[in-house]
Amino acid sequence: MVRKYERSACAFSQRLYHPDRPVIVFDGAMGSNLQLQNLTAADFGGEKYEGCNEYLVHTEAVTTVHRAFFVAGADVIETDVLFIDSVRIAGIQPSL
């Protein structure tokens, strides 16, 4: 539903519906989109790391997701690691 710009609305609504200032929305789903590519253990650097996006060595998989976001109409893309914690990275940086 498209609403008309209303001067009496709160600041958030004014920003959201202002015709000259498009809203930029950030959404995740990087991990979900990587999983859709049916990556193998080799794409993660071996069976030990299979499925752990933190160890992904197949960088074209990330590029594929980014391209799809742009095709879908994204103006901005961002990549973040959701499940990074001391347990998952203990082998990389044991002194957390």
N, CA and C of each residue as an Amber inpcrd file, in Angstrom:
protein
   288
   0.8310000  -1.1650000   0.0000000   0.0000000   0.0000000   0.0000000
   0.8830000   1.2370000   0.0000000   0.6180000   2.1630000  -0.8670000
   1.3850000   3.4040000  -0.9420000   0.5780000   4.5080000  -0.2880000
   1.2080000   5.1880000   0.6530000   0.5320000   6.2940000   1.3330000
   1.0710000   7.6140000   0.8180000   0.2710000   8.6170000   0.9110000
   0.7130000   9.9560000   0.5270000   1.5140000  10.5570000   1.6700000
   2.4520000  11.4040000   1.3160000   3.2610000  12.1160000   2.2960000
   2.3620000  13.0270000   3.1160000   2.4120000  12.8600000   4.4270000
   1.5790000  13.6610000   5.3180000   2.4600000  14.5240000   6.2080000
   2.2520000  15.8160000   6.1900000   3.0430000  16.7260000   7.0110000
   2.7570000  16.5670000   8.4970000   1.5870000  16.1340000   8.8410000
   1.2220000  16.0380000  10.2470000   1.7140000  14.7430000  10.9040000
   2.2610000  13.8260000  10.1310000   2.7070000  12.5510000  10.6800000
   3.9830000  12.7260000  11.4990000   4.3090000  11.7050000  12.2640000
   5.5390000  11.7440000  13.0660000   6.7590000  11.7630000  12.1440000
   7.9200000  12.0420000  12.7110000   9.1530000  12.1590000  11.9240000
   9.4620000  10.8700000  11.1570000   9.2380000   9.7300000  11.7930000
   9.5000000   8.4590000  11.1170000   8.6170000   8.3150000   9.8750000
   7.3280000   8.5870000  10.0320000   6.4050000   8.4790000   8.9010000
   6.7520000   9.4770000   7.8050000   7.1580000  10.6680000   8.1970000
   7.5530000  11.6660000   7.2000000   8.7280000  11.1530000   6.3870000
   9.6940000  10.5640000   7.0440000  10.8580000  10.0190000   6.3460000
  10.4640000   8.8320000   5.4800000   9.6290000   7.9720000   6.0260000
   9.2350000   6.7540000   5.3280000   8.4700000   7.0370000   4.0430000
   7.5960000   8.0100000   4.0630000   6.7290000   8.2630000   2.9180000
   7.1260000   9.4750000   2.0870000   8.2500000  10.0890000   2.3980000
   8.6660000  11.2670000   1.6450000   9.0460000  10.8530000   0.2220000
   8.4890000  11.4890000  -0.7910000   8.7300000  11.0660000  -2.1810000
  10.1520000  11.3060000  -2.6820000  10.8930000  12.2090000  -2.0540000
  12.2420000  12.5220000  -2.5290000  13.3420000  11.8110000  -1.7510000
  12.9940000  11.0180000  -0.7640000  13.9970000  10.3640000   0.0740000
  13.6490000   8.8930000   0.2430000  14.1170000   8.0440000  -0.6390000
  13.7630000   6.6260000  -0.5400000  14.3200000   5.9890000   0.7260000
  13.6400000   5.0070000   1.1980000  14.0430000   4.2790000   2.3960000
  15.0180000   3.1770000   2.0030000  16.0630000   3.0200000   2.7650000
  17.0190000   1.9380000   2.5560000  16.7660000   0.9070000   3.6430000
  16.5050000  -0.3240000   3.2500000  16.2000000  -1.3970000   4.1860000
  17.3070000  -2.4380000   4.1000000  17.8010000  -2.8500000   5.2490000
  18.7990000  -3.9150000   5.2910000  18.1230000  -5.1830000   5.7950000
  18.3660000  -6.2740000   5.1130000  17.7850000  -7.5470000   5.5030000
  18.8830000  -8.5980000   5.4280000  18.7300000  -9.6230000   6.1690000
  19.7320000 -10.6690000   6.2140000  19.5190000 -11.7120000   5.1400000
  19.5350000 -12.9440000   5.5300000  19.3170000 -14.1020000   4.6750000
  20.5370000 -14.4870000   3.8500000  21.7030000 -13.9850000   4.1910000
  22.9080000 -14.4070000   3.4730000  23.1260000 -15.9030000   3.6640000
  23.0680000 -16.3710000   4.9030000  23.2700000 -17.7960000   5.1710000
  22.2610000 -18.6750000   4.4580000  21.0040000 -18.2590000   4.4870000
  19.9480000 -19.0200000   3.8100000  20.2060000 -19.0900000   2.3140000
  20.6360000 -17.9920000   1.7260000  20.9240000 -17.9660000   0.2940000
  22.1650000 -18.7770000  -0.0540000  23.1270000 -18.8320000   0.8470000
  24.2980000 -19.6780000   0.6180000  23.8840000 -21.1500000   0.6450000
  23.0190000 -21.5160000   1.5920000  22.5760000 -22.9050000   1.6990000
  21.8150000 -23.3640000   0.4600000  21.1400000 -22.4600000  -0.2010000
  20.3980000 -22.8110000  -1.4170000  21.3140000 -23.2160000  -2.5670000
  22.5990000 -22.9070000  -2.4520000  23.5480000 -23.2070000  -3.5250000
  24.1150000 -24.6210000  -3.4470000  23.6960000 -25.4040000  -2.4560000
  24.1530000 -26.7940000  -2.3240000  25.6800000 -26.8890000  -2.3270000
  26.3170000 -26.1100000  -1.4930000  27.7710000 -26.1130000  -1.4040000
  28.2660000 -27.4280000  -0.8040000  29.4890000 -27.7920000  -1.1470000
  30.0750000 -29.0420000  -0.6600000  31.0700000 -28.7610000   0.4630000
  31.5620000 -29.8190000   1.0860000  32.5550000 -29.6810000   2.1460000
  33.7880000 -28.9290000   1.6460000  34.1690000 -29.1700000   0.4040000
  35.3350000 -28.4920000  -0.1740000  35.1390000 -26.9760000  -0.2260000
  33.8930000 -26.5290000  -0.3910000  33.6140000 -25.0930000  -0.4320000
  33.8580000 -24.4200000   0.9140000  33.8840000 -25.2240000   1.9780000
  34.1050000 -24.6960000   3.3280000  35.5030000 -25.0160000   3.8550000
  36.3260000 -25.5870000   3.0440000  37.6790000 -25.9150000   3.4860000
  37.8180000 -27.2910000   4.0950000  36.8830000 -28.1750000   3.8450000
  36.9600000 -29.5480000   4.3470000  35.7250000 -29.9450000   5.1440000
  35.6280000 -31.2600000   5.4040000  34.4600000 -31.7910000   6.1050000
  34.2990000 -31.2210000   7.5090000  35.3960000 -30.9330000   8.1610000
  35.3420000 -30.3940000   9.5260000  34.5380000 -29.0980000   9.5960000
  34.5690000 -28.3050000   8.5370000  33.9190000 -26.9980000   8.5330000
  32.6740000 -26.9370000   7.6400000  32.2600000 -28.0810000   7.1110000
  31.1260000 -28.0880000   6.1850000  29.8860000 -27.4520000   6.8190000
  29.3160000 -26.4930000   6.1190000  28.1260000 -25.8070000   6.5970000
  28.3930000 -24.5970000   7.4790000  29.6500000 -24.3810000   7.8640000
  30.0040000 -23.2210000   8.6960000  30.3920000 -22.0710000   7.7730000
  29.4970000 -21.1470000   7.6070000  29.7430000 -20.0500000   6.6690000
  30.9660000 -19.2230000   7.0180000  31.3840000 -19.2750000   8.2790000
  32.5730000 -18.5320000   8.6960000  33.8310000 -19.0430000   8.0030000
  33.7890000 -20.3000000   7.5390000  34.9560000 -20.9220000   6.9060000
  34.8210000 -21.0260000   5.3910000  33.8300000 -20.4000000   4.8290000
  33.5770000 -20.5070000   3.3940000  34.7830000 -20.0300000   2.5880000
  35.2920000 -20.8970000   1.7410000  36.4360000 -20.5370000   0.8910000
  36.0080000 -20.3240000  -0.5550000  34.7950000 -20.6850000  -0.8730000
  34.2430000 -20.5230000  -2.2250000  33.6180000 -19.1290000  -2.3040000
  34.4510000 -18.1260000  -2.5600000  33.9820000 -16.7390000  -2.5180000
  32.9740000 -16.4130000  -3.6130000  32.9620000 -17.1670000  -4.6880000
  31.9830000 -16.9330000  -5.7470000  30.5600000 -17.1490000  -5.2320000
  30.3890000 -17.9630000  -4.2060000  29.0660000 -18.1910000  -3.6310000
  28.5020000 -16.9000000  -3.0400000  29.3480000 -16.1240000  -2.3700000
  28.9160000 -14.8370000  -1.8130000  28.6090000 -13.8560000  -2.9410000
  29.4550000 -13.8320000  -3.9560000  29.2270000 -12.9610000  -5.1130000
  27.8990000 -13.2990000  -5.7870000  27.5770000 -14.5720000  -5.8810000
  26.3160000 -15.0110000  -6.4790000  25.1260000 -14.4420000  -5.7080000
  25.1920000 -14.4800000  -4.3820000  24.1100000 -13.9370000  -3.5550000
  24.0030000 -12.4250000  -3.7550000  25.1360000 -11.7380000  -3.7300000
  25.1150000 -10.2890000  -3.9170000  24.5210000  -9.9060000  -5.2740000
  24.9000000 -10.6110000  -6.3120000  24.3440000 -10.3260000  -7.6440000
  22.8290000 -10.5120000  -7.6490000  22.3650000 -11.5670000  -7.0010000
  20.9220000 -11.8250000  -6.9460000  20.1920000 -10.7060000  -6.2050000
  20.8100000 -10.1770000  -5.1420000  20.1940000  -9.0650000  -4.4090000
  20.0680000  -7.8390000  -5.3140000  21.1020000  -7.5430000  -6.0940000
  21.0370000  -6.4030000  -7.0060000  19.9810000  -6.6180000  -8.0870000
  19.8990000  -7.8370000  -8.6240000  18.8910000  -8.1410000  -9.6330000
  17.4870000  -7.9570000  -9.0500000  17.3420000  -8.2820000  -7.7660000
  16.0330000  -8.1320000  -7.1080000  15.6900000  -6.6740000  -6.8200000
  16.6600000  -5.7680000  -7.0210000  16.3730000  -4.3470000  -6.8520000
  17.0720000  -3.6770000  -5.6940000  17.9770000  -4.3690000  -5.0280000
  18.6860000  -3.7680000  -3.9040000  19.6030000  -2.6400000  -4.3800000
  19.6640000  -1.5710000  -3.6010000  20.5770000  -0.4710000  -3.8720000
  21.8610000  -0.6180000  -3.0600000  21.7730000  -1.3490000  -1.9570000
  22.8940000  -1.5180000  -1.0320000  22.9170000  -2.9780000  -0.6000000
  24.1090000  -3.5440000  -0.4710000  24.2340000  -4.8900000   0.0790000
  25.2060000  -4.8580000   1.2420000  25.0410000  -5.8110000   2.1400000
  25.8870000  -5.8880000   3.3210000  26.0050000  -7.3640000   3.6880000
  27.1590000  -7.7590000   4.1530000  27.3630000  -9.1360000   4.5790000
  27.8420000  -9.1250000   6.0180000  27.2560000  -9.9980000   6.8080000
  27.6040000 -10.0990000   8.2200000  27.6060000 -11.5720000   8.5890000
  28.3520000 -11.9210000   9.6080000  28.3910000 -13.2910000  10.0890000
  27.5460000 -13.3530000  11.3530000  26.4170000 -14.0600000  11.2690000
  25.4700000 -14.1060000  12.3750000  25.9570000 -14.9670000  13.5320000
  26.4540000 -16.1350000  13.2430000  26.7740000 -17.0870000  14.2960000
  28.2460000 -17.0930000  14.6790000  28.8630000 -15.9510000  14.7490000
  30.2610000 -15.9100000  15.1500000  30.3100000 -15.7650000  16.6700000
  30.9160000 -16.7050000  17.3230000  31.0350000 -16.6680000  18.7810000
  32.3060000 -17.3940000  19.1980000  32.6080000 -17.3490000  20.4800000
  33.8690000 -17.9060000  20.9620000  33.9800000 -19.4040000  20.7220000
  32.8820000 -20.1250000  20.7480000  32.9300000 -21.5630000  20.5160000
  33.2640000 -21.8720000  19.0590000  32.6430000 -21.1730000  18.1290000
  32.8640000 -21.4300000  16.7120000  34.2370000 -20.9850000  16.2430000
  34.7940000 -19.9690000  16.8550000  36.0950000 -19.4850000  16.3780000
  37.2420000 -19.8680000  17.3110000  37.0000000 -20.7820000  18.2210000
  38.0390000 -21.1940000  19.1740000  39.2950000 -21.6670000  18.4620000
  39.1260000 -22.3560000  17.3410000  40.2890000 -22.8290000  16.5940000
  41.0510000 -21.7410000  15.9030000  40.4040000 -20.6150000  15.6770000
  41.0430000 -19.5040000  14.9850000  41.7210000 -18.5590000  15.9780000
  40.9770000 -18.2420000  17.0240000  41.4360000 -17.2520000  17.9920000
  41.1080000 -17.7360000  19.3980000  41.8900000 -18.6790000  19.9370000
  41.5480000 -19.3020000  21.2270000  41.6090000 -18.3760000  22.4350000
  42.1690000 -17.2020000  22.3200000  42.3190000 -16.3310000  23.4910000
  41.2840000 -15.2220000  23.4990000  40.0080000 -15.5720000  23.4800000
  38.9530000 -14.5500000  23.5040000  38.6780000 -14.0920000  24.9210000
